[in-house]
Amino acid sequence: MAASIFGRALRRQSTKLFLARTLSSAAAASATTPIRATLFPGDGIGPEIAESVKQVFNAAEVPIEWEEHFVGDQVDPRTQSFLTWESLESVRRNGVGLKGPMATPIGKGHRSLNLTLRKELGLYANVRPCYSLPGYKTRYDNVDLVTIRENTEGEYSGLEHQVVRGVVESIKIITRQASLRVAEYAFHYAKIHGRKTVSAIHKANIMRKTDGLFLKCCREVAEKYPEINYEEVIIDNCCMMLVKNPSLFDVLVMPNLYGDIISDLCAGLIGGLGLTPSCNIGEGGIALAEAVHGSAPDIAGKNLANPTALLLSSVSMLRHLGLNDKADRIHEAILRTIADGNHRTRDLGGTATTSEFTEAVCNKL
């Protein structure tokens, strides 16, 4: 009985994960033809967990050929960040990539690495499924929701200046084009994944012009999807409702800053950022999957990092490519490794090392 319930849970999650398959199905037509994908190992623990992904992919015989790019040690004037222009061109050329954690020094006067990727690659939607993992107990059971965050504007437009000494100003940008685009993606996602409700998260009672425009665009798109329930929830009330009863929500779509906060809050409901997959969707079918947790420099190189988030994100990348059989096998192996409890890393209450966890996943393939 327990095995049957577990199996149903795995199937339920695998069918709901993750992305609209915007790439041509021809990419997955031949399982033996390697698909080139860009890999950013990242900083801190990034190279270690990226190595875990490569080992699991090898064990599962995934036809991926990695094109690795590392963060530079000097600012590239073409990108105004430590990311090189060549690395961005790699993602544009390949159309798909995987990114480990990247650390941007605070207050150093150069562009955020993540902001550079979103801006230069037009990654307009960040998609994070948040679901309870079978066998891993948290405060909440049966969490199953998706946050979709507008990724290119809002308070993160990078428009700040000093008005006079002691007074600085940050400009929030909301456009009709970006709002319609992310709303359309959210409703399309809900439709193809059998979701019933889309909730637009806002603060239009205070920010009447900016958030008001965002809501107007969401309403406009909602009219084209009468089969999907649509609701509007104020951001502070949304936080309270999520903490009290996360099952009230299904798909949440929101501007940039709110999405940054709410998506991390939702990760906390199911065990933290170390268990949360994420993928950024861009124009023309570009997809950049990523681990959204930090680079954890305090444990870098110590074989202690939990690679689950990057592994689950790599599964999202495979689904985007149409490699669903490979994605299902890896996804199930990850969930079973966590559920059996014998090879959990320290952040999950176990004692396993990164390499031991990775080996356990490979063995369950």
Number of C-alpha atoms within 10 A of each C-alpha: 6 7 8 9 11 16 14 12 15 18 13 11 18 19 12 17 23 24 23 18 13 15 17 12 13 9 14 20 11 12 14 11 13 14 17 18 20 25 24 24 22 22 20 21 26 26 19 23 28 23 16 24 22 18 17 22 20 13 16 16 12 21 18 18 14 16 15 15 19 16 18 11 10 11 15 13 11 10 19 17 24 20 25 20 15 12 19 17 14 19 24 18 13 15 20 26 25 28 24 28 23 25 17 15 11 8 8 8 9 14 18 21 18 15 17 17 19 21 16 14 22 17 23 24 29 27 27 28 25 27 22 21 23 18 14 15 12 13 9 15 16 13 20 20 20 26 27 30 28 28 28 22 22 21 17 17 17 15 13 13 11 10 9 8 6 6 8 10 11 13 14 17 15 22 14 13 10 20 25 20 17 26 29 19 20 28 27 16 20 22 16 12 15 12 19 15 19 27 22 24 26 25 19 18 10 10 11 13 12 19 24 17 18 26 24 14 21 28 17 13 22 20 11 11 15 9 12 17 13 19 14 18 16 14 19 13 12 21 17 11 15 16 15 11 11 20 15 13 19 19 22 27 28 28 30 23 16 19 23 17 13 22 24 18 16 26 20 18 20 24 21 18 22 22 25 27 28 25 28 28 26 20 13 13 17 22 29 30 29 28 30 23 18 16 21 15 13 9 12 16 13 12 16 21 25 25 26 26 22 29 29 26 28 29 27 30 27 24 22 29 24 22 21 18 12 19 25 20 15 26 23 18 19 24 20 21 21 22 17 12 15 13 23 21 23 14 14 17 10 13 15 22 18 23 21 16 25 25 17 20 25 20 13 15 16
